[in-house]
Amino acid sequence: MVERVDAVVIGAGLGGLAAAVTLAMQGRHPVVLEQGAVPGGYATAFQRGPYRFDAALHALNGLDCGGGVDHLYRELGIGDLLRLHRLDPLYVVRSGDRDLVAHADPFHYEAELARHFPEQIEGIRAYLDEAYTVYRESRRLEVDTAAGRAPDLEGLMRQYPALARAAGETWDQLLRRHVTDPRARGALGALWGYAGLPPAHLAATVGAAMTGSYHQHGGWYPEGGAQAISTALAQSLQAHGGEIRYGHLVSGLEVENGRVVAVNTDQGLHLAADVVVSNASAPRTMLDMVGRQHLPVGYVDQVERPRPGYTTFSVYLGLDRDVPAQQGLPHELFLDPSGDPEVAWRAAQGGDWDKTAIAVTDYTRVDPGCAPPGHAVVVLTTVAPWDHEDTWGSGGDLAHYQDLPRYQAIKQHVSDMLLARAAEAIPGLLEAVQHREASTPLTNHRYTRSPRGAIEGYENTPENSGLGWLPTTTPLPNLHLAGAWTTVGGMNAVMASGQAAARRAAAETPVPAG
C-alpha cells in the first residue's frame, strides 16, 4: 500500500533533522525515516548503569554571537532548548614533559604559545593572523552567498584574497609559511584529530576554520551531550508538524522519468513524496538506493572517487572518582608522544597504538549529570584504520563481526593498550574504573551505515573541500543530500548542510497551493 506524504527525510542524524525542521517551518509535514530507536546518528548517547556516554561529541564551535552557527540554532528553534557550557581552557596538549594549555581567550592562548616557543612568536602571530583572516573571509563569503551576492572567480580572488590563497593549500603549507619549528607547528595543529587528517593532508581552509572558530568564538558543550541537540531538534520538528518513524531502514528509492517518486524500507513501508532529502551517506544514497543506471557517469565518479574520511576507536570509562579533575586537567587532554601530527596519524593508520595520539575527554567537567555525584565519565578516542588486521578480524563480515572471537580479541587488545597509556599519563585512572567498554570502526558502520565507518563524510583534503564538496543537489531534481558528505563535517556543519538542502528543495518544489 502506498502512503503519500509531503516530504521524506532519510535518516535522523543532525543533518536530516535540521532538513526536516526547515521543511516543516516552510509549511510541509515531513516524515523522517530512521533505522534506530532514537534520533541523532553519531549525535547520540547511551546509558550503562549509572553512566551516560556521549557517542561522539567533544566540543562545538562557533556558538558565540557572530561565530557562524549561533543564528542556526535560533533558526532551527533549538537555541532556548539547550543549556550550553563554554570550555575554558579548550584543551591541553601533552607531548613529552610539556603541557600546552589552549586557553579560551585567544590572546592568552597566544601568550601560552610564546611561553613554550619564544623564538617562534613572530611567526606564530603571523600564522594566527592569517588563519583568522581566512576564517573571517570564509564567513563573509558564506553570508554573501546566502544573500545572493556570490562573486565569480575574479571577484573571489579580489574580495577574499586570503581565502583564495588558502583554497588549494594544505594546512601544513599555511603553517610553514610562518612557523619554522616543527614542534610549534604541531602545537598549532593539535586539533587535527577533529578533522581526521594531519596538517600535511588536511585542507588549509579547514585548519584555519578550526583555529579561527574555536580560538575566536570558543568551544562549547551542551548539558545532556550531543543527544540533547538531537532531542531538541526532534522536539522542534514535532512542534512544527513533522514526525519521525523509528525502526525503518530505507532499502531503495523508486525513480521514474528522472525523479524520485517513492521511498521504500526493509520493513515494508512505501512512501510517495514530491521532495526527498537524504542524510544517509552520499555513496549509499546515490549508488545503492538510487542506482547507477539512473545517474550520469560523471556524477557517479564524483560520488565514488573521493576516499571516505577517518574513523575512530573509543574506550568508554565509568569512574568511581574524577581522577583527571583531581589532577587539574581540563575537559580534553590530547596525549601526543611525538608532538608531530604526521607521526601520530601514520601510527594510527599502521595500528601502532603506542605512538598514536589519544584524546582523553572528561565529560563530567562539562556535563555533571552524566555520572553519579563524585563519579566521572571519561572517554579515550584515537583515529583508527578501517582495514586494521583484516577489517578488525572480521574478514569483511559486517553482519556477524560481534560474534567472531578474533574481532573481540583485537578489540580487547587495542582497548588495553590505550587504557594503559592513559593510565600512565593520569595516575590512579586504572584503579578508578568501574565500567569499561570499547567501540571500533565497525561499530561506527553498524549504527550509521557509513562506508568504512566514516565519521565526517569524505576526507577533508584540499581537493574535497570548498568548491570540491559534493553539492546538496543531485541529478534527480527532487532529491537532495544533507550531512557530512556535502560539507566539512562536524555537528554544526551538518546541521547547516541540512538547512541549506531543505531550502533548495523547497525552492525547487514549492508547497502546493491549498
C-alpha positions as CSV (number, residue, x, y, z in Angstrom):
1,M,0.0,0.0,0.0
2,V,1.3,3.4,-1.0
3,E,1.2,6.3,1.5
4,R,1.6,9.8,0.2
5,V,3.4,12.4,2.4
6,D,4.6,15.9,1.9
7,A,8.3,15.1,2.1
8,V,10.6,12.3,3.2
9,V,13.9,12.7,5.0
10,I,16.1,9.7,5.2
11,G,18.0,9.4,8.5
12,A,17.5,11.3,11.8
13,G,21.1,12.4,12.1
14,L,21.6,16.1,12.8
15,G,21.7,16.9,9.0
16,G,18.4,15.1,8.4
17,L,16.8,16.6,11.5
18,A,17.8,20.1,10.5
19,A,16.4,19.5,7.0
20,A,13.2,18.2,8.4
21,V,12.7,21.1,10.8
22,T,13.4,23.6,7.9
23,L,10.9,21.9,5.7
24,A,8.3,21.8,8.5
25,M,8.9,25.5,9.1
26,Q,8.1,26.2,5.5
27,G,4.7,24.6,5.7
28,R,5.4,20.9,4.8
29,H,4.8,17.9,7.0
30,P,8.0,15.9,6.6
31,V,8.3,12.2,7.7
32,V,11.8,11.2,8.9
33,L,12.7,7.6,8.5
34,E,15.3,6.4,11.0
35,Q,16.7,2.9,11.3
36,G,17.5,3.2,15.0
37,A,15.3,3.8,18.1
38,V,16.5,7.4,18.9
39,P,17.3,10.5,16.9
40,G,20.9,11.7,16.3
41,G,23.1,9.3,14.3
42,Y,26.5,10.0,15.8
43,A,25.0,12.7,17.9
44,T,23.6,10.4,20.5
45,A,24.3,8.9,23.9
46,F,24.0,5.5,25.6
47,Q,23.5,4.5,29.2
48,R,25.4,1.9,31.1
49,G,24.2,1.6,34.6
50,P,24.7,5.0,36.3
51,Y,26.9,6.3,33.5
52,R,25.8,8.1,30.3
53,F,28.3,8.2,27.5
54,D,28.4,10.6,24.6
55,A,28.9,8.7,21.4
56,A,30.9,11.3,19.5
57,L,30.8,14.9,20.6
58,H,34.0,16.5,22.0
59,A,33.3,20.3,21.5
60,L,31.0,22.5,19.5
61,N,32.5,25.6,17.9
62,G,31.3,29.0,16.7
63,L,28.4,29.5,19.2
64,D,29.3,33.0,20.2
65,C,27.4,35.8,18.5
66,G,29.0,36.1,15.1
67,G,30.6,32.7,15.3
68,G,28.8,31.3,12.4
69,V,26.3,29.0,13.9
70,D,24.6,30.9,16.7
71,H,21.9,32.1,14.3
72,L,21.5,28.5,13.0
73,Y,20.4,27.3,16.5
74,R,17.8,30.1,16.7
75,E,16.5,29.5,13.2
76,L,16.0,25.8,13.9
77,G,14.2,26.6,17.2
78,I,16.6,24.9,19.5
79,G,18.6,27.8,21.0
80,D,16.3,28.1,24.0
81,L,16.1,24.3,24.5
82,L,19.8,23.8,25.2
83,R,22.0,24.7,28.1
84,L,25.5,25.3,26.8
85,H,28.7,25.5,28.8
86,R,31.8,27.3,27.4
87,L,35.0,25.4,27.6
88,D,37.9,27.1,29.3
89,P,40.5,26.0,28.6
90,L,39.6,24.5,25.3
91,Y,42.1,21.6,25.7
92,V,45.6,20.7,26.9
93,V,48.2,19.2,24.6
94,R,50.7,16.9,26.4
95,S,53.8,16.0,24.4
96,G,56.8,14.6,26.4
97,D,57.1,16.6,29.5
98,R,55.3,19.7,28.1
99,D,51.7,20.6,28.8
100,L,50.5,23.4,26.5
101,V,47.2,25.0,27.6
102,A,44.9,26.2,24.8
103,H,43.1,29.0,26.7
104,A,39.7,30.1,25.5
105,D,40.9,33.7,25.4
106,P,42.8,33.9,22.1
107,F,45.4,36.3,23.5
108,H,46.1,34.1,26.5
109,Y,46.4,31.2,24.0
110,E,49.0,33.2,22.1
111,A,50.9,34.0,25.2
112,E,51.0,30.3,26.1
113,L,52.4,29.5,22.7
114,A,55.0,32.3,23.2
115,R,56.0,30.8,26.6
116,H,56.7,27.4,25.0
117,F,58.2,28.7,21.7
118,P,59.6,32.2,22.4
119,E,61.8,32.2,19.3
120,Q,58.8,31.5,17.1
121,I,56.4,34.1,18.5
122,E,56.5,36.4,15.4
123,G,55.8,33.5,13.1
124,I,53.1,32.2,15.4
125,R,51.3,35.6,15.5
126,A,51.6,35.8,11.7
127,Y,50.0,32.4,11.3
128,L,47.2,33.2,13.7
129,D,46.5,36.5,11.9
130,E,46.3,34.8,8.5
131,A,44.2,31.9,9.9
132,Y,41.8,34.3,11.5
133,T,41.6,36.2,8.2
134,V,40.9,33.1,6.2
135,Y,38.2,32.2,8.7
136,R,36.7,35.7,8.6
137,E,36.6,35.8,4.8
138,S,35.0,32.3,4.6
139,R,32.3,33.5,7.0
140,R,31.8,36.7,4.9
141,L,31.6,34.6,1.7
142,E,29.0,32.3,3.3
143,V,26.8,35.3,4.2
144,D,27.3,36.9,0.8
145,T,26.4,33.6,-0.9
146,A,23.2,33.2,1.2
147,A,22.3,36.8,0.2
148,G,22.8,36.1,-3.5
149,R,26.0,38.1,-3.7
150,A,28.4,35.2,-4.5
151,P,31.2,36.6,-6.7
152,D,32.6,35.0,-9.8
153,L,36.2,33.6,-9.7
154,E,37.8,37.0,-10.4
155,G,35.6,38.6,-7.7
156,L,36.5,35.8,-5.3
157,M,40.2,36.5,-5.8
158,R,39.7,40.2,-5.3
159,Q,37.3,40.2,-2.4
160,Y,38.6,37.2,-0.4
161,P,42.4,37.1,-1.2
162,A,43.4,35.2,1.9
163,L,40.7,32.6,1.4
164,A,41.5,32.3,-2.3
165,R,45.2,31.8,-1.5
166,A,44.5,29.1,1.1
167,A,41.9,27.3,-1.0
168,G,44.3,25.0,-2.8
169,E,46.8,24.5,0.1
170,T,47.2,22.1,2.9
171,W,47.1,23.3,6.5
172,D,50.8,22.4,6.7
173,Q,51.6,24.8,3.8
174,L,49.8,27.6,5.6
175,L,51.6,26.8,8.9
176,R,55.0,26.5,7.2
177,R,54.6,29.9,5.6
178,H,55.1,31.5,9.0
179,V,56.4,28.9,11.6
180,T,59.7,27.1,11.2
181,D,59.8,25.0,14.4
182,P,58.0,21.6,13.7
183,R,57.1,21.4,17.4
184,A,55.4,24.7,17.3
185,R,53.6,23.7,14.1
186,G,52.5,20.5,15.9
187,A,51.1,22.5,18.8
188,L,49.2,24.9,16.4
189,G,47.8,21.8,14.6
190,A,46.7,20.0,17.7
191,L,43.0,20.0,16.6
192,W,43.8,17.8,13.6
193,G,42.1,14.9,15.2
194,Y,38.8,16.7,14.9
195,A,39.1,16.5,11.1
196,G,40.9,13.2,10.9
197,L,43.8,14.2,8.8
198,P,47.2,15.7,9.8
199,P,48.1,19.2,8.6
200,A,50.2,17.7,5.7
201,H,47.0,16.3,4.2
202,L,44.2,18.5,5.6
203,A,42.8,21.4,3.7
204,A,44.2,24.7,4.9
205,T,40.7,26.2,4.9
206,V,39.6,23.5,7.3
207,G,42.5,24.0,9.6
208,A,42.1,27.8,9.5
209,A,38.4,27.4,10.3
210,M,39.1,25.4,13.4
211,T,41.8,27.8,14.5
212,G,39.5,30.8,13.9
213,S,36.3,29.4,15.1
214,Y,37.5,27.7,18.3
215,H,40.1,30.3,19.3
216,Q,38.0,33.4,18.5
217,H,34.4,32.2,19.3
218,G,35.1,29.5,21.8
219,G,34.3,25.8,22.4
220,W,31.0,24.7,23.9
221,Y,29.3,21.6,25.2
222,P,25.6,21.1,25.9
223,E,24.2,19.6,29.1
224,G,23.0,16.2,28.1
225,G,25.6,15.9,25.4
226,A,25.1,15.5,21.7
227,Q,21.8,13.7,22.5
228,A,20.4,16.9,23.9
229,I,20.9,18.6,20.5
230,S,19.2,15.7,18.6
231,T,16.3,15.7,21.1
232,A,15.9,19.4,20.8
233,L,15.7,19.1,17.0
234,A,13.2,16.3,17.3
235,Q,11.1,18.5,19.6
236,S,11.2,21.4,17.3
237,L,10.2,19.1,14.4
238,Q,7.2,17.8,16.3
239,A,6.2,21.3,17.3
240,H,6.1,22.3,13.6
241,G,4.1,19.3,12.4
242,G,6.8,16.9,11.4
243,E,7.3,13.3,12.6
244,I,10.0,10.6,12.9
245,R,9.3,7.0,12.3
246,Y,11.9,4.8,14.0
247,G,12.9,1.3,13.1
248,H,12.8,1.9,9.4
249,L,15.8,1.2,7.2
250,V,15.5,2.6,3.7
251,S,16.1,0.0,1.1
252,G,15.7,1.9,-2.1
253,L,14.3,4.9,-4.0
254,E,11.9,4.4,-6.9
255,V,12.8,6.6,-9.9
256,E,10.5,7.5,-12.8
257,N,11.3,10.0,-15.6
258,G,14.4,11.3,-13.8
259,R,12.7,12.0,-10.4
260,V,12.2,10.1,-7.2
261,V,8.6,9.1,-6.8
262,A,8.7,6.8,-3.7
263,V,10.9,5.7,-0.8
264,N,10.8,2.0,0.3
265,T,12.0,0.5,3.6
266,D,13.0,-3.0,4.6
267,Q,10.0,-3.0,7.0
268,G,7.6,-2.8,4.1
269,L,6.8,1.0,4.2
270,H,6.2,2.6,0.8
271,L,6.1,6.4,0.9
272,A,5.4,8.6,-2.1
273,A,6.6,12.2,-1.9
274,D,7.5,15.1,-4.1
275,V,10.5,16.0,-2.0
276,V,13.2,13.7,-0.7
277,V,16.2,14.7,1.4
278,S,18.8,12.0,2.3
279,N,21.0,12.3,5.4
280,A,22.4,8.8,4.6
281,S,25.9,8.7,3.1
282,A,26.2,10.0,-0.4
283,P,27.6,6.7,-1.8
284,R,24.8,4.7,-0.2
285,T,22.1,7.1,-1.2
286,M,23.1,7.6,-4.8
287,L,24.8,4.3,-5.7
288,D,22.7,1.8,-3.7
289,M,19.3,3.5,-3.1
290,V,19.0,5.3,-6.5
291,G,21.3,3.1,-8.6
292,R,24.0,3.9,-11.1
293,Q,21.6,3.3,-14.0
294,H,19.7,6.5,-13.1
295,L,22.8,8.7,-12.9
296,P,25.3,10.3,-15.3
297,V,28.7,8.6,-15.4
298,G,30.4,11.8,-14.4
299,Y,28.3,12.2,-11.3
300,V,28.9,8.5,-10.3
301,D,32.6,9.3,-10.4
302,Q,32.1,12.4,-8.3
303,V,30.4,10.3,-5.7
304,E,32.8,7.3,-5.5
305,R,36.2,8.8,-6.4
306,P,36.9,10.7,-3.1
307,R,38.0,8.4,-0.2
308,P,35.7,8.2,2.8
309,G,37.2,10.1,5.7
310,Y,38.5,8.9,9.0
311,T,37.0,6.6,11.6
312,T,37.8,6.1,15.3
313,F,38.3,3.6,18.2
314,S,37.0,4.7,21.6
315,V,37.2,3.3,25.1
316,Y,34.3,4.4,27.4
317,L,35.1,4.5,31.1
318,G,32.9,5.0,34.1
319,L,35.0,6.0,37.1
320,D,34.3,6.0,40.9
321,R,36.0,9.4,41.2
322,D,37.0,12.1,38.8
323,V,40.7,11.4,38.5
324,P,41.5,13.8,35.7
325,A,39.8,16.7,37.6
326,Q,41.7,15.8,40.8
327,Q,44.9,16.3,38.8
328,G,43.8,19.7,37.4
329,L,43.2,18.5,33.9
330,P,40.5,20.1,31.7
331,H,37.6,18.7,29.7
332,E,40.0,17.5,27.0
333,L,43.6,16.3,27.1
334,F,45.5,15.4,23.9
335,L,48.2,12.8,24.5
336,D,50.7,13.0,21.6
337,P,54.0,11.3,22.4
338,S,55.8,12.7,19.3
339,G,54.3,16.1,19.1
340,D,54.2,15.6,15.4
341,P,50.6,15.1,13.9
342,E,52.0,13.3,10.9
343,V,53.8,10.7,13.1
344,A,50.7,10.2,15.2
345,W,48.4,9.8,12.1
346,R,50.8,7.3,10.4
347,A,51.0,5.3,13.7
348,A,47.2,5.2,13.7
349,Q,47.0,4.0,10.1
350,G,49.5,1.3,10.9
351,G,48.0,0.1,14.1
352,D,51.0,1.3,16.2
353,W,48.9,2.1,19.3
354,D,52.0,3.1,21.3
355,K,52.5,6.1,19.1
356,T,49.1,7.2,18.1
357,A,47.5,10.4,19.6
358,I,44.8,9.9,22.2
359,A,42.1,12.4,23.2
360,V,41.2,11.9,26.9
361,T,37.8,13.6,27.4
362,D,36.4,14.1,30.9
363,Y,32.7,14.7,30.2
364,T,31.9,15.2,33.9
365,R,33.6,18.6,33.8
366,V,31.0,20.0,31.4
367,D,28.1,17.7,31.9
368,P,27.9,16.6,35.6
369,G,24.6,14.7,35.0
370,C,26.5,12.0,33.0
371,A,27.6,10.3,36.2
372,P,26.6,10.0,39.9
373,P,27.9,12.6,42.3
374,G,31.6,12.0,42.9
375,H,31.9,9.7,39.9
376,A,33.0,10.5,36.3
377,V,32.7,9.6,32.7
378,V,36.0,9.6,30.7
379,V,36.4,8.5,27.0
380,L,39.6,7.7,25.2
381,T,39.5,8.3,21.4
382,T,42.0,7.8,18.6
383,V,41.9,7.9,14.9
384,A,41.9,4.3,13.6
385,P,42.1,2.5,10.3
386,W,39.2,0.6,8.8
387,D,41.2,-2.3,7.5
388,H,43.3,-3.0,10.6
389,E,44.0,-6.7,11.0
390,D,41.8,-7.8,8.1
391,T,39.0,-5.4,9.0
392,W,39.4,-5.9,12.7
393,G,39.4,-9.6,12.5
394,S,36.1,-9.8,10.7
395,G,37.3,-10.7,7.2
396,G,34.7,-8.2,6.0
397,D,31.8,-9.9,7.6
398,L,29.9,-6.8,8.8
399,A,26.8,-8.7,9.7
400,H,28.2,-11.1,12.3
401,Y,31.5,-9.5,13.4
402,Q,30.5,-9.2,17.0
403,D,30.3,-13.0,17.3
404,L,33.8,-13.5,16.0
405,P,36.4,-14.4,18.7
406,R,39.2,-12.7,16.6
407,Y,37.3,-9.5,16.4
408,Q,36.7,-9.5,20.2
409,A,40.4,-10.3,20.9
410,I,41.7,-7.5,18.7
411,K,39.2,-5.0,20.2
412,Q,40.3,-6.0,23.7
413,H,44.0,-5.7,22.8
414,V,43.6,-2.2,21.4
415,S,41.4,-1.1,24.4
416,D,44.0,-2.5,26.8
417,M,46.8,-0.6,25.1
418,L,45.0,2.8,25.0
419,L,43.9,2.4,28.6
420,A,47.4,1.6,29.7
421,R,48.8,4.7,28.0
422,A,46.1,6.9,29.5
423,A,46.7,5.4,33.0
424,E,50.4,6.1,32.7
425,A,49.7,9.8,31.9
426,I,47.0,10.0,34.6
427,P,48.0,8.1,37.7
428,G,45.1,6.5,39.5
429,L,42.9,6.2,36.4
430,L,43.0,2.5,36.1
431,E,42.1,1.9,39.8
432,A,39.0,4.1,39.4
433,V,37.4,2.2,36.6
434,Q,34.0,0.8,37.4
435,H,32.7,0.3,33.8
436,R,34.6,-0.1,30.6
437,E,33.7,-0.9,27.0
438,A,35.0,0.0,23.6
439,S,33.8,0.8,20.1
440,T,35.6,0.1,16.8
441,P,35.3,1.4,13.3
442,L,32.9,-1.5,12.7
443,T,30.7,-0.2,15.5
444,N,30.5,3.2,13.7
445,H,29.4,1.4,10.5
446,R,26.8,-0.6,12.3
447,Y,25.0,2.4,13.6
448,T,25.3,4.7,10.6
449,R,25.9,2.5,7.6
450,S,28.6,5.0,6.6
451,P,31.2,3.5,4.2
452,R,34.3,2.3,6.2
453,G,32.8,3.7,9.4
454,A,33.5,7.3,8.2
455,I,32.8,9.9,10.9
456,E,32.7,13.0,8.7
457,G,32.0,12.0,5.1
458,Y,34.8,12.3,2.6
459,E,38.4,13.1,3.5
460,N,38.9,16.8,4.3
461,T,41.7,17.2,1.7
462,P,42.1,20.4,-0.4
463,E,40.6,18.6,-3.4
464,N,37.5,17.6,-1.4
465,S,36.9,20.9,0.3
466,G,35.2,24.2,-0.7
467,L,34.4,24.0,-4.4
468,G,35.3,20.3,-4.2
469,W,32.4,19.5,-1.8
470,L,29.7,17.3,-3.2
471,P,26.6,19.6,-3.9
472,T,23.5,19.0,-1.8
473,T,21.7,19.0,-5.2
474,T,21.7,15.8,-7.3
475,P,20.9,14.9,-10.9
476,L,17.4,14.0,-9.7
477,P,15.8,17.4,-9.2
478,N,13.7,16.4,-6.2
479,L,16.4,14.5,-4.4
480,H,18.8,16.5,-2.1
481,L,21.7,15.4,0.1
482,A,22.3,16.6,3.7
483,G,25.1,16.0,6.1
484,A,28.8,15.4,6.3
485,W,29.2,14.1,2.7
486,T,28.4,17.6,1.4
487,T,30.4,19.7,3.8
488,V,33.4,19.8,6.1
489,G,31.8,17.6,8.7
490,G,31.3,18.3,12.4
491,M,27.9,18.6,14.1
492,N,27.2,22.3,13.5
493,A,28.3,22.0,9.8
494,V,26.0,19.1,9.1
495,M,23.0,21.0,10.6
496,A,23.9,23.9,8.3
497,S,24.1,21.5,5.4
498,G,20.6,20.1,6.2
499,Q,19.1,23.5,6.4
500,A,20.6,24.5,3.1
501,A,19.5,21.3,1.4
502,A,15.9,21.8,2.6
503,R,15.8,25.4,1.5
504,R,17.0,24.4,-2.0
505,A,14.4,21.6,-2.1
506,A,11.6,23.9,-1.1
507,A,12.6,26.5,-3.7
508,E,12.7,23.9,-6.5
509,T,9.5,22.2,-5.4
510,P,7.1,24.7,-3.8
511,V,4.3,23.7,-1.4
512,P,1.1,23.1,-3.5
513,A,-1.5,25.8,-3.0
514,G,-4.3,24.9,-0.6
